[in-house]
Amino acid sequence: MPTRTYQVRTYGCQMNVHDSERIAGLLEASGYAPAEADATPDVIVVNTCAVRENADNRLYGNLGHLASVKRSRPGMQIAVGGCLAQKDREGVLARAPWVDVVFGTHNLGSLPALLRRAEVAQEAQVEILDALQTFPSALPSRRESAYAAWVAISVGCNNTCTFCIVPQLRGRERDRRPGDILAEVEALVADGVIEVTLLGQNVNAYGSEAGDRGAFADLLRACGRVEGLERVRFTSPHPKDFTDDVIDAMADTSAVMPSLHMPLQSGSDRILRAMRRSYRRERYLGILDRVRARLPHAAITTDIIVGFPGETEQDFADTLEVVERARFASAFTFQYSARPGTPAATMPDQVPKAVVQQRYDRLVEAIERIAWEENRRLVGRTAEVLVAEGEGRKDGLTRRMTGRARDGRLVHFSGAQHARPGDCVTVRIESAAPHHLTGVGTAVRATRAGDAWQAQPAACGTGSGAAAPAGPVVLGMPVLRTGS
């Protein structure tokens, strides 16, 4: 019997990308093989997001397309997992009865068994648990990157933001033991990884289960002591839990990168109160000031929501003022969309779509202008760039490659003809744009990660690695890409 093939399509946040790598690892451990890029797989797994309103439309639109594909391929199976599956449950089958398996955020490990049961029983299987079965990091993984990995330190969230449905779908926060996290980091480094990103819905609340407010700073320092680990990042913190000991750990630990993603959501104290965000604008800006006092060259990014119910023109002006003062390197900007089951969905004074769009456009213009101004200040300097996956582009006869600087900025460069993904290149910055820098490589430092990439173009092992997706991430193909 030929080996059954699979493909995983991922929408949403870094946590979903991490989970998809575990799903791919589970399937391969069960005997499945990744589908070729131009082939129709035997199993398609859609790992969903439920944060934005169009997530529903996108999922069911894609499932509608897959219905015709499945009709032409007997034996093909479709599985739906992730946050939207956790939310809709049996409703997925009501809208897409050709789906074979529906599984939730708490039982990733059940997928291979559910696929087999659906095949034998010739009927759909739905399994949605309300509490976590096994930490995803305990499951096998098919990593996307040979040199970079996600390491989940916690799952779930204890916050009650009025716009967010994630705590209902991921559950209350549960922390992994520090020893388990460090053991995973050490195993990843032994496998050639040189960069890890510590991952959680609220990473700096790590340790709250045990009442240890210093646990996250201690974890950063401990990761920095792992020999061979060159870069440590983390996402995402919450301003209400962000403490000065984390800033000190960032400044004192050379492996911790000078980059920080600090969600703002709104610059209006009135709106922050309505969002149930337990900080105010001056406290937020104070955190940024203290970070920059210890890490002057840190790049700070953020999340901002436009058009939250009741937002006035003055509230929006307050947000623009904070953006000007914060000088973000980049921002993920969102137009508010009501999510059923959240308090904000039933709040009065929902902002008209046309007003939201107009404010959104103004916000994006301000953020891009500031990001470009900040990037232009880096022209003439050098940056250490960790070369990313891919073959690079050729502009005429010049090979052009891409990577991330220590502060997380995207850098395109030429001149380093022998650099491989996973190597570090010293790049002289020659020009800037709002979303990237461009330069010339002047020196290449080969790494074990570069060796691992050369030997293993599509990495497979324990651990994880990827970037936050703009569109779907597709796992199970020889060439793996994400949005930036």
DOKE-970242 format. One record per residue (C-alpha): x, y, z. Coordinates in steps of 0.001 Angstrom, whole numbers, plus 524288, in hexadecimal, padded with zeros to 5 digits. Each point is the difference from the previous one (the first is absolute). Layout:
DOKE-970242
      xx      yy      zz
       X       Y       Z
...
***
This chain:
DOKE-970242
      xx      yy      zz
   80000   80000   80000
   805C8   80D4B   7FC3C
   80349   80976   80AE4
   7F52B   809C5   80291
   803F9   80E32   7FE79
   7FC03   80C0D   807AE
   7FFF0   80EC1   7FFB7
   7FD97   80969   80B57
   7FA66   80D78   7FD3E
   80176   809B5   80B14
   7F926   80CD7   802C9
   80264   808F9   80B81
   80A5C   80277   80A1D
   80D27   7FA4B   8039F
   7F94A   7F684   80937
   7F8C0   7FA3B   7F467
   80C9C   7FECA   7F83A
   8061B   7F903   80BA0
   7F433   7F6E7   800EA
   8007D   7FD2B   7F16D
   80E03   7FB96   800F2
   7FB95   7F68C   80A9A
   7F4C3   7FB5F   7F76F
   8097D   7FD83   7F4D3
   8091E   7F8C8   8093B
   7F4E0   7F77D   80503
   7FBC8   7FC7E   7F243
   80DC2   7FC5F   7FBD7
   801D6   7F7F8   80C6D
   7F37F   7F8D2   7FC03
   80557   7FC9E   7F293
   7FB19   80B45   7F799
   80923   8071E   7F6B8
   7FFCC   80E51   7FBFA
   7F932   80240   7F311
   807B6   804FF   7F470
   7FD7E   80E38   7FC72
   7F855   7FCC9   7F3A4
   7F8B7   7F426   8055D
   7F2B2   7FEC0   80671
   8022A   7FA66   80DB1
   7F864   7F4B9   805D1
   7FDC8   807D0   80C7B
   7FE61   80EB4   80136
   8001A   805C1   80DB8
   7FB22   80DF2   8017D
   804D2   8063E   80CA4
   7F70F   80B80   80251
   7FFC3   80D3C   806BB
   7F40D   8063F   80636
   80533   80D63   803BA
   7FAEF   807C8   7F46B
   7F255   7FFF8   7FA36
   8047E   7FC1D   7F259
   8063C   7F39C   80592
   7F2BE   7F956   7FEF8
   7FDD3   80443   7F1FE
   80DB8   7FC03   7FC22
   7FED0   7F275   80612
   7F2D9   7FC8F   7FA32
   803BB   805BD   7F2DA
   80C00   7F746   7FFBB
   7F82E   7F433   80466
   7F65F   80285   7F4FD
   80B23   7FF68   7F636
   80531   7F383   80634
   7F2B4   7F96D   7FEA0
   8019D   7FF1E   7F138
   80E21   7FB80   80172
   7FBB5   7F531   80931
   7F548   7FB5E   7F6C1
   80A40   7FDC9   7F58B
   8093E   7F8BA   8092C
   7F9F9   7F41E   806C4
   80588   7FD90   80D85
   80486   80DE1   80226
   7FDDF   80524   80DE1
   7FE40   80DCF   8051C
   8027F   8039E   80E39
   7FD1E   80D11   8067E
   806D2   803E4   80C88
   8040C   80C16   80782
   7F88F   80B08   80669
   7F491   800C0   7F681
   7FDD3   7F15B   80142
   80030   80193   80ED3
   7F5E1   80AD5   7FED6
   7F6D0   7FA44   7F5C0
   80138   7F198   803E0
   7F537   7F822   7F959
   7FC7A   80C54   7F87A
   80B65   7FD50   7F6DE
   7F93D   7F3A3   7FB29
   7F2FD   80701   7FF18
   805DE   80995   7F652
   809B1   7F6AB   7F990
   7FB08   7F1FA   80147
   80AF2   7FAE0   7F72C
   809FD   80282   80AEC
   804F4   7F357   8061C
   805F0   80486   80CE0
   7FDF0   80B9A   80901
   80974   8016E   80B78
   802D1   80ADF   80990
   80B5D   80778   805B7
   80146   7F6D4   80BB0
   8016A   7F2F4   7F904
   8098B   8013F   7F4BB
   80567   7F29E   8033E
   7F302   7F972   7FCB5
   80080   80371   7F18F
   8063E   7F37D   7FA7A
   7F677   7F774   80799
   7F469   8084E   7FBCF
   80407   7FEDC   7F1BE
   800BA   7F138   80131
   7F2CF   7FF47   806F0
   7F9A5   80866   7F58B
   805A1   7F73B   7F56D
   7FB7E   7F364   8066B
   7F2A9   804E5   80461
   7FD9F   8077F   7F35D
   7FA6D   80B44   807D0
   8050E   80CD4   80551
   806B1   80082   80D36
   7FEF9   80BBA   8091E
   80850   800F6   80C45
   80088   80CF6   8072D
   8058F   7FFE0   80DBB
   7FE31   80B2C   8098C
   80CF6   7FE11   806FD
   80DBD   7FDAF   7FB1F
   803C9   7F1B7   7FE6B
   80E89   80128   7FD1D
   808DF   80BC1   7FE57
   80202   8013F   7F140
   80EA6   800C7   80228
   7FFD2   7F1F0   804D9
   7FB84   7FB75   7F28E
   808E9   7FCEB   7F46D
   80286   80B22   7F6A6
   80387   80295   7F1F1
   80755   80CD9   8011A
   7FF81   8097F   7F4D2
   80D88   80581   802AF
   80D0E   7F967   80268
   80522   80B62   8080B
   7F447   8063B   806EC
   7F5B3   7FA34   808E4
   7F3F1   80385   807CC
   80034   7FB7A   80E27
   7F2DA   800E2   806E3
   8018C   803AC   80E4C
   7F182   800D0   8031F
   7F2A6   7FE38   7FA03
   7F370   80757   8028D
   7FD62   80D86   8057C
   7FA6C   80552   80CC1
   7FCA2   80D7F   7FABA
   7F21A   80451   7FD26
   8017E   809E0   7F504
   7F25A   80343   7FB3E
   80384   7FE98   7F18C
   8070C   7F2F1   800E5
   7FABF   7F236   7FECE
   80D18   7F918   801D3
   7FE88   7FCD4   80EA1
   7F336   7F8FC   7FCF4
   806C2   7F7BA   7F5A7
   80D7D   7FDD4   805D6
   7FBE0   7FF55   80E44
   80665   805B8   80C1D
   80EA6   8015F   8003B
   80801   7F3F3   80302
   80EBD   800CD   80136
   80A0C   7F5E5   7FC4C
   80A67   7FCB0   809E2
   80CC1   80783   7FDF9
   807AC   7F34D   7FF53
   7F77F   7FB05   7F4DF
   801A7   80CB7   7F87B
   80EB6   8002C   8019E
   800F2   7F1A9   7FC56
   7F8D0   80304   7F34E
   808CF   80BAD   7FD52
   80C2E   7F7C6   80250
   7FAEA   7F546   7F70E
   7FD23   809F8   7F563
   80D9D   805C3   800FA
   805C3   7F251   7FF1B
   7F809   7FE92   7F36D
   80637   80C42   7FA1A
   7F664   80A8E   8044C
   8063C   80D19   80371
   7F3BE   80848   8020F
   7F41F   7FD25   80868
   7F3BD   807E9   80250
   7F95B   7FDC7   80D16
   7F185   7FF8E   7FD4E
   7F3A4   80241   807E9
   7F384   807E7   7FFDB
   805FE   80843   80AE3
   80E1E   7FBE8   801D9
   8036C   8093D   80B03
   7F519   7FA6C   80864
   80811   7F381   8000E
   80155   7FB29   80DF4
   7F306   80593   80496
   7FAE7   7F257   802E3
   80AD5   7FE64   809FF
   7FF86   80E12   804BD
   80DAA   802C6   7FAB3
   7FFE7   80D66   7F986
   80E68   7FEEB   7FC93
   7FEB6   7F321   7F8C4
   80012   8058E   7F243
   80C1F   8084F   80226
   806AA   7F423   80600
   7FC22   7F7E8   7F420
   805D6   80A00   7F6A3
   80CCD   7FFCB   8076B
   8001F   7F11C   80068
   7FDBF   7FF18   7F14C
   80B1C   8098E   7FDF9
   80922   7F698   80702
   7FD40   7F4C7   7F684
   80CA9   7FE23   7F891
   7FE44   80162   7F15D
   7F346   807BA   800C0
   80289   80D20   7F985
   7F2BD   8069B   7FF96
   7F47C   7FFEE   8096B
   7F346   80704   7FCEB
   7F2AD   7FFA2   80680
   7F1F6   80341   7FCBE
   7F6F0   80552   8047A
   800DE   8072E   80CF6
   7F514   807E6   8064F
   8028F   80DC7   8051F
   7F918   7FD3F   80CE2
   8098D   7F50F   8036E
   80C5C   805B5   7FA16
   809EE   80298   80AC9
   80D4F   80644   800C6
   806B6   7F315   80306
   7FC8C   7FB9C   7F226
   8064B   80C66   7FA9B
   80C1A   7FD24   80823
   80052   7F1F8   7FB17
   7FF12   804CB   7F1F8
   80AF0   809D4   801F4
   808EA   7F6E7   807A9
   7FE66   7F3B8   7F795
   80718   8015A   7F312
   7F826   7F532   7F98B
   7F30D   8070F   80275
   7FD5D   80869   7F42A
   7FD6F   80EBB   800E0
   7F241   7FEAA   7FAB2
   7F324   800E9   8072E
   7F20A   7FDF8   7FB84
   7F77E   807B5   8098D
   7F175   8006C   7FC8B
   7F9E7   80D73   801CC
   7F246   7FDAB   7FA4B
   7FBFC   80E3F   80274
   8064B   80CA3   80451
   7F385   804C3   8068E
   7FEB0   7FD6F   80E93
   7F13B   7FFE7   7FE7D
   8007F   7F594   7F585
   80A46   7F815   8075F
   7F6A2   7FFC7   80B89
   7F4E5   7FB6D   7F731
   80905   7F59D   7FA57
   80301   7FB97   80DE6
   80E72   80230   7FDB9
   8057F   80268   80D95
   80A1D   80A68   7FC83
   7FF31   80DE9   7FAFA
   80765   80766   7F59D
   80A07   80656   808EF
   80353   7F304   80663
   80196   7FA12   7F28A
   808E4   80AEB   7FB4F
   8079E   7FEFE   80CB2
   80322   7F1D0   7FCD8
   80545   803EF   7F2BB
   80845   80ABF   80630
   805FE   7F663   809A6
   802AB   7F608   7F549
   806E7   80A2D   7F7B1
   807D1   804F8   80BA2
   80619   7F270   80158
   7FF3A   7FBFE   7F1A3
   80177   80C88   7F7F5
   7FF8D   7F8EA   7F2E9
   7F462   7F73E   802FF
   7F583   7FEF6   7F58F
   7F265   80048   805E2
   7F40C   7FAFE   7F8B9
   7F1C2   7FFBB   803FA
   7F1BF   7FC75   7FD69
   7F590   80A80   7FE63
   7F141   7FEC0   7FE3E
   7F889   80ACA   7F906
   7F168   80234   8018C
   7FD5D   7F97C   80D16
   7F1DB   80292   8042D
   7FE5B   80DD1   804E0
   80CDF   804DE   7FA5A
   7FEDE   80E92   7FD3D
   80884   80882   7F77F
   806DC   8049C   80C6A
   80294   7F204   80432
   805FB   7FD46   7F2C9
   8080D   80C88   800DD
   8053D   7FAEB   80D03
   80455   7F398   7F91E
   806E9   807CB   7F55C
   806DE   807EE   80A8A
   8051F   7F3C6   806B0
   8048D   7FABE   7F2CD
   807BB   80C80   7FDBE
   8062C   7FF41   80D80
   802B6   7F159   7FFA6
   8071D   7FFEF   7F2DE
   7FC75   7F1EE   7FCE4
   80880   7F87E   7F66D
   7F388   7F9C6   7FAC6
   7F240   7FCC1   80455
   7F570   7F5F5   7FD93
   7F3DB   80842   7FDD8
   7F226   7FAC7   8007F
   7F287   80532   7FD4E
   7F756   7FBF5   80B51
   7F6D5   7F4E1   7FCDD
   7F5DD   7FAC1   8096F
   8021F   7F207   80481
   7F3CF   7F912   804FF
   8014E   7FCB6   80E4E
   8089D   80B95   80379
   7FAE8   80B80   8082B
   803FC   809D4   7F59A
   7F70B   7F99E   7F5F6
   7F3EC   80512   80716
   80544   80D4F   803FB
   7F88F   80BF6   7FB2C
   805C4   80A0F   7F6BB
   805F6   7F6AE   7F633
   80821   8088D   7F6E1
   7FB57   800AA   7F1D7
   8085F   7F86E   7F667
   8031A   80C05   7F7C9
   8051A   80741   80BF4
   80830   7F445   8042D
   805E8   7FEEF   7F26A
   80377   80E70   7FF98
   8068D   7FF7B   80D4B
   806EB   7F36C   7FC79
   805CA   80634   7F3D3
   804E6   80B98   807F8
   80603   7F6FD   80A14
   8070E   7F7CC   7F5D5
   80546   80C52   7F998
   8055D   804DF   80CFF
   80623   7F2F9   80386
   8067C   7FE5B   7F2BB
   8051D   80DFD   80031
   805FD   7FE27   80D78
   80584   7F296   7FCAE
   8065A   805B7   7F3D5
   805AF   80B50   807D1
   80589   7F680   80A07
   8056F   7F706   7F57A
   806B6   80B46   7F8FC
   80785   802CA   80C7F
   8068E   7F2B6   7FE56
   8059E   802E3   7F281
   80ED2   7FF91   800B2
   8002E   7F6D9   80BAD
   802AD   7F17F   80015
   7F6D8   7F533   8045B
   80217   7F1AF   80328
   7F60B   7F8CF   7F7A9
   7FBF1   7F1EA   801F7
   7FD86   7FB04   7F233
   7F237   7FB10   7FDF3
   7FAE9   7F448   7F889
   7FF54   8007F   7F149
   808C1   80135   7F446
   7FFEB   80EC2   7FFA7
   7FD0C   8081D   7F3F6
   808B8   803BC   7F4AF
   7FFEB   80E5F   7FC1E
   8074C   7FF80   7F33B
   80C17   7F80A   80354
   7FFAE   80314   80E99
   7FAA3   7F60A   80971
   7F6F8   80661   809D4
   7FD2B   7F99C   80D14
   7F763   8031A   80B93
   80126   7FED3   80EA8
   7FD1D   80630   80D1D
   808DA   8093F   80771
   801BC   7FE38   80E94
   7F53B   80A06   80266
   7F6B2   7F845   7F751
   8000E   80923   7F461
   7FF24   7F9AE   7F289
   80C5B   80206   7F7EC
   80203   7FD2D   7F188
   80E2E   7FF61   7FBEB
   80958   7FC1A   7F53F
   80E80   7FD90   7FF9A
   800BC   7F42C   8090C
   800A4   7F5E5   7F543
   8037B   7F480   8089E
   7F652   80289   80B18
   7F645   7F547   802FF
   7F343   8006B   807A4
   803C5   7FF6B   80E45
   80CDB   8074B   7FE18
   8025D   80D95   80599
   803E5   80AEF   7F6C5
   80523   80D75   8036D
   7F859   80946   7F744
   802DF   80E50   7FD42
   7F2BF   806C9   7FF11
   7FF08   80863   7F3BA
   7F190   80346   7FEC3
   7F344   7FF06   80764
   7F181   7FE1A   7FD9C
   7F4B2   7FF96   809C2
   80041   7F12A   80125
   80E1F   7FC48   7FD54
   80E21   8040D   7FECF
   80911   7FD69   7F474
   80EA2   7FE6D   80046
   80C5A   7F8D7   7FC13
   805CC   7F487   8073B
   80DF6   8026B   80434
   80319   7F3BA   807D9
   7FA15   7F284   801E0
   80096   7F81F   80C89
   7FCBF   7F1D0   7FD51
   7F7D7   7F915   80A65
   7FC1E   7F220   8032D
   7F250   8040D   7FC2C
   804D6   802FF   7F24D
   805EC   7F26B   7FF80
   7F30B   7FA2A   80485
   7F86F   80762   7F58B
   80936   7FB86   7F55B
   7FE42   7F1E7   80449
   7F167   800DF   80284
   7F894   809D6   7F791
   7F2E8   7FD12   80673
   80350   7FE08   80E3F
   7F96D   7F54E   807A5
   80267   7FD59   80E3B
   7FC31   803F3   80DB8
   7FCC9   80E22   8026F
   7FA25   80A44   7F729
   802C1   80C21   7F812
   7F8C6   80987   7F73B
   7FAE9   80DD2   7FEC4
   7F2BF   805F3   80266
   7F7C2   7FE14   7F3D1
   7F93E   80A54   7F7FF
   7F8E1   7F59F   7F80B
   7FF91   7F153   8017C
   80C7B   7F8DA   8033B
   800A3   7F316   7F8CE
   8075E   7F4D6   8066B
   80251   7F307   7F992
   806E9   804F3   7F3D9
   80E94   8005C   7FD03
   80000   80ED7   7FF42
   7FA14   80656   80C16
   7FCCE   80E58   8008A
   7F8F7   80964   808FB
   7FBD8   80E06   7FF2E
   8084A   80A47   806CF
***
